[in-house]
Amino acid sequence: MQIISAVLGGTVAALLGNSGINMYQTYSLASAAADQQQHKTTVQSSSRSRRGPIISQYISSSDGKVNAPTDKSVDEIVSDLKQLKRSDFVALWLGCEAPSTIKDVDGDWNGVLLDNSGLTSVSNILTDVLFGWRHGKWNGKAFDASIEGGTNRFFPKSGDGEIEREHKFDCKIDTSLVHPNTKSLNLLYADHQSRLSLWHTMRDEIRVLRLSGNKGSVLLGLGCMKWSGAYWRGGMMNSSPFCLWRG
């Protein structure tokens, strides 16, 4: 029993520690982005030097603006996103904007979970095992602009057949809890979950990664439950990264 208690205690401590790291990381990056926006400052040289080779292709070294490389396909961009550290993804997300209207994202989108620092395996279990327990792994989202809502997509448990759908949400373009004084496409689940559900307080914030031409579309997302982020800004300080794409 002592060994089991020690293991459980160590696991809880690790989860709390990694959650604290994520919250501090998100707050620091969001504060820097807000300061840059307010004072219209350029990107600090120290911030540029900390960026990896992939993220440097997406964020301008001179003015901090975000644009995807013009020579990359959607599949190549998604491959890049899968390789990003959480801190780089959050920096990229902060440099993007909400869609102009919900109609801009209407329809089905493929999706994948991304790096969440020391909580990546926890995010995978919550999303692929618990959130989608009736189905297979999470596979993205489908938006319906006519009802300002949508649902999540999952692979079928058998591995064959059509994409399955569950866990509806309402969506609206509104103020971001991550990046105050800016807007995101906010996805809210409360009206479609019981009060006892783990997902009752779930919230996603989505922004558009600008692509050149008509090569397709990529959305960047951060998702959380209030309780997973100690209710700080609706839990969004400890949000998990994901991306959506089509085309």
Helices and strands as residue ranges (DSSP letters): H 2-39, H 45-50, G 55-57, H 74-83, H 86-94, G 102-105, E 107-113, G 117-119, H 120-124, I 125-131, E 138-144, G 145-147, E 149-154, E 164-175, E 183-188, G 190-192, E 203-209, E 217-224, G 226-229, G 232-238, E 240-246
